[in-house]
C-alpha cells in the first residue's frame, strides 16, 4: 500500500509520527468511538484522551457536518464519504490529514477550544486528495487556508484571520499568506481560480503556466500587482 500524502496544519509536523503508523488506528487507549452519519456523509470519531472535552468533541463533529459537504460540493464531489477523526495524544503536532484520517492533538484543542476550523482546514485536505508530485506544497496549504477563510464557522472566536500584507510575504510562504493572495487574485482576475487550481492539482495537470492561462498574468506578475495594492 502506498503511504498516504501527509498534509499538516500550520506548525503541525508528521515527523514525530511514523508514516507506517498513520493508518493504524489500533484499539489501545480508545476512550470512545462513535460513528455518525448525516445526508450521505459519515464521521468516525475516535477519542484516545480520557480528559478530552465532550463539548469540544461535539463542536468538532458539528463543524465537520457543516463544512465538509460544502467543500465536497464545490471542489470534489467524489471525495470520501467517511472521514475518521482520531483525538490522539501520541500525535505531537496540531493536526494533520492523510488517507482519510485526521489526527488531532488533544492538547491543542484543550488549549484552543475555539479553534474549531482546524476541522475545516484538515477536512479540505481530504477533499483535495492530491497525488504525489501534483504541484507545490505552498499551494496545497494555501488552498486549504483559503477554504478555511471562505467556509470557516468560528474563525473570529478562534482568533484566526488572513494576515495584513507585509513586504516580507511571498506566495510561497503558504497557509494564510498564500490564501490571502488567492482571495485577491480571484477578486481581481478570475472568480473560479481556486477551483481551477484545485482541479489541476488533483488531476496532476498543474503547471506554472496555468496562472497566465487563467488570469492573463504570470504568477510573479500577479504577485507584483498584489504587493502594490493588496486590498481585498
C-alpha positions as CSV (number, residue, x, y, z in Angstrom):
1,X,0.0,0.0,0.0
2,X,1.3,3.4,-0.9
3,X,2.0,5.8,2.0
4,X,-0.7,8.5,2.3
5,X,0.1,12.0,1.3
6,X,0.5,13.9,4.6
7,X,-0.8,17.4,4.8
8,X,-0.2,19.3,8.0
9,X,-1.8,22.3,9.6
10,X,0.3,25.4,10.4
11,X,3.3,24.2,12.6
12,X,2.0,20.6,12.8
13,X,4.5,18.0,11.8
14,X,4.3,14.4,10.9
15,X,8.0,13.7,11.6
16,X,7.1,12.8,15.2
17,X,4.6,10.2,13.9
18,X,5.9,7.3,11.8
19,X,4.2,7.1,8.4
20,X,3.8,3.4,8.8
21,X,1.6,4.0,11.9
22,X,-0.6,6.6,10.3
23,X,-3.3,4.3,9.1
24,X,-3.2,2.1,12.1
25,X,-6.0,3.1,14.4
26,X,-5.4,0.4,17.0
27,X,-7.6,-0.5,19.9
28,X,-5.2,0.6,22.6
29,X,-6.2,3.7,24.5
30,X,-9.6,4.2,22.9
31,X,-11.9,6.1,25.3
32,X,-14.9,6.4,23.0
33,X,-15.7,5.5,19.4
34,X,-18.7,7.0,17.6
35,X,-19.9,6.8,14.0
36,X,-22.4,9.5,13.0
37,X,-24.0,9.7,9.5
38,X,-25.9,12.6,8.0
39,X,-27.1,13.2,4.5
40,X,-24.6,10.8,2.9
41,X,-21.6,11.8,5.0
42,X,-20.1,9.9,7.9
43,X,-17.7,10.8,10.6
44,X,-15.9,8.1,12.7
45,X,-14.8,10.0,15.8
46,X,-12.3,8.1,17.9
47,X,-11.1,9.6,21.2
48,X,-8.0,8.3,22.9
49,X,-7.8,11.0,25.6
50,X,-9.8,10.4,28.7
51,X,-9.7,14.1,29.6
52,X,-10.9,15.4,26.2
53,X,-13.9,17.7,26.5
54,X,-17.2,16.2,25.3
55,X,-18.3,19.7,24.4
56,X,-15.3,20.2,22.1
57,X,-15.9,16.7,20.7
58,X,-19.5,17.6,19.7
59,X,-18.5,21.0,18.3
60,X,-15.9,19.4,16.1
61,X,-18.4,16.9,14.8
62,X,-20.9,19.7,14.1
63,X,-18.2,21.6,12.3
64,X,-17.5,18.6,10.1
65,X,-21.1,18.2,9.0
66,X,-21.3,22.0,8.3
67,X,-18.2,22.3,6.2
68,X,-17.3,19.0,4.6
69,X,-20.4,18.8,2.4
70,X,-19.8,22.3,1.2
71,X,-16.1,21.6,0.5
72,X,-17.1,18.4,-1.4
73,X,-19.8,20.2,-3.4
74,X,-17.5,23.0,-4.5
75,X,-14.3,21.1,-5.1
76,X,-14.6,17.3,-5.3
77,X,-18.0,15.5,-5.3
78,X,-16.1,12.2,-5.5
79,X,-14.3,12.8,-2.2
80,X,-14.5,10.2,0.6
81,X,-17.9,9.9,2.2
82,X,-16.5,8.9,5.5
83,X,-13.7,10.6,7.4
84,X,-12.0,9.3,10.6
85,X,-11.0,11.7,13.3
86,X,-8.6,10.5,15.9
87,X,-8.0,12.5,19.1
88,X,-4.6,11.2,19.6
89,X,-2.2,12.1,22.5
90,X,0.5,10.4,20.6
91,X,0.4,12.9,17.8
92,X,2.6,15.9,18.8
93,X,1.7,18.4,16.0
94,X,-1.6,20.3,15.9
95,X,-3.5,18.3,13.3
96,X,-2.8,16.6,10.0
97,X,-4.6,14.6,7.4
98,X,-3.8,11.7,5.2
99,X,-5.5,8.6,3.8
100,X,-9.0,9.5,5.0
101,X,-7.7,10.0,8.6
102,X,-7.4,13.3,10.5
103,X,-5.3,13.1,13.7
104,X,-5.7,15.9,16.2
105,X,-3.5,16.7,19.2
106,X,-6.0,16.9,22.2
107,X,-3.7,19.4,24.0
108,X,-4.1,21.8,21.1
109,X,-7.9,21.7,21.3
110,X,-7.9,21.8,25.1
111,X,-5.7,24.9,25.0
112,X,-7.6,26.4,22.0
113,X,-11.2,25.2,22.2
114,X,-12.4,27.8,19.8
115,X,-10.1,26.7,17.0
116,X,-12.8,24.6,15.5
117,X,-11.8,25.4,12.0
118,X,-8.8,23.1,12.4
119,X,-11.6,20.7,11.2
120,X,-12.3,22.9,8.2
121,X,-8.7,23.1,7.1
122,X,-7.9,19.4,7.6
123,X,-11.2,18.2,6.0
124,X,-10.3,20.2,2.9
125,X,-7.1,18.2,2.7
126,X,-9.2,15.0,2.5
127,X,-11.2,16.7,-0.3
128,X,-8.0,17.7,-2.1
129,X,-6.5,14.2,-2.2
130,X,-3.8,15.4,-4.5
131,X,-1.5,12.6,-5.8
132,X,2.2,12.8,-5.1
133,X,4.0,15.3,-7.3
134,X,0.8,17.1,-8.1
135,X,2.2,20.5,-7.5
136,X,3.8,22.9,-5.0
137,X,3.1,22.3,-1.3
138,X,2.6,26.0,-0.7
139,X,-0.4,26.0,-3.0
140,X,-1.9,22.9,-1.3
141,X,-1.8,24.6,2.1
142,X,-2.8,27.9,0.6
143,X,-5.9,26.4,-0.8
144,X,-6.8,24.7,2.5
145,X,-6.5,28.0,4.3
146,X,-8.4,29.8,1.6
147,X,-11.2,27.3,2.2
148,X,-10.9,27.9,6.0
149,X,-11.4,31.6,5.2
150,X,-14.4,31.0,3.0
151,X,-16.2,28.2,4.9
152,X,-14.9,28.6,8.4
153,X,-17.5,28.6,11.1
154,X,-15.6,30.0,14.1
155,X,-12.5,31.9,12.8
156,X,-13.1,35.1,14.7
157,X,-13.6,33.4,18.0
158,X,-10.7,31.1,17.2
159,X,-8.6,34.3,16.7
160,X,-7.7,33.2,13.1
161,X,-7.7,35.6,10.2
162,X,-5.9,36.4,7.0
163,X,-2.8,38.5,7.7
164,X,-2.3,42.0,6.7
165,X,0.1,42.2,3.7
166,X,3.7,42.6,4.6
167,X,6.7,43.2,2.4
168,X,8.3,40.0,3.8
169,X,5.5,38.0,2.4
170,X,5.7,35.8,-0.7
171,X,3.2,33.5,-2.3
172,X,5.4,30.5,-1.5
173,X,5.0,31.2,2.3
174,X,1.9,29.0,2.1
175,X,-1.0,28.9,4.6
176,X,-2.7,32.2,5.3
177,X,-0.3,34.3,3.2
178,X,-1.0,32.3,0.1
179,X,-4.7,32.1,1.0
180,X,-4.9,35.9,1.1
181,X,-3.2,36.1,-2.3
182,X,-5.7,33.6,-3.7
183,X,-8.6,35.7,-2.4
184,X,-7.1,38.8,-4.0
185,X,-6.5,37.1,-7.4
186,X,-10.0,35.7,-7.5
187,X,-11.5,39.1,-6.7
188,X,-9.4,40.9,-9.4
189,X,-9.0,38.3,-12.2
190,X,-10.9,35.1,-12.1
191,X,-13.7,34.1,-9.7
192,X,-13.1,30.4,-10.5
193,X,-9.4,30.5,-10.0
194,X,-9.2,28.3,-6.9
195,X,-11.5,25.7,-8.3
196,X,-9.3,25.5,-11.4
197,X,-6.1,25.3,-9.5
198,X,-7.5,22.7,-7.2
199,X,-8.7,20.5,-10.1
200,X,-5.3,20.9,-11.8
201,X,-3.6,19.7,-8.7
202,X,-5.9,16.7,-8.3
203,X,-5.6,15.7,-11.9
204,X,-1.8,16.3,-11.9
205,X,-2.1,18.8,-14.7
206,X,-0.8,21.8,-12.7
207,X,2.0,23.8,-14.3
208,X,3.3,27.3,-13.6
209,X,1.8,28.5,-16.9
210,X,-1.7,27.9,-15.6
211,X,-1.7,31.2,-13.8
212,X,-1.3,33.1,-17.1
213,X,-3.9,30.9,-18.8
214,X,-6.4,31.7,-16.1
215,X,-5.6,35.4,-15.5
216,X,-3.5,36.6,-18.4
217,X,-0.7,37.3,-16.0
218,X,2.2,35.2,-14.8
219,X,2.4,34.2,-11.1
220,X,5.2,36.7,-10.4
221,X,3.3,39.5,-12.3
222,X,0.2,38.8,-10.2
223,X,2.2,39.0,-7.0
224,X,3.8,42.2,-8.1
225,X,0.4,43.8,-8.6
226,X,-0.8,42.4,-5.4
227,X,2.1,43.8,-3.5
228,X,1.3,47.3,-4.9
229,X,-2.3,47.2,-3.9
230,X,-3.2,44.2,-1.7
231,X,-6.6,45.4,-0.6
232,X,-9.1,42.5,-0.5
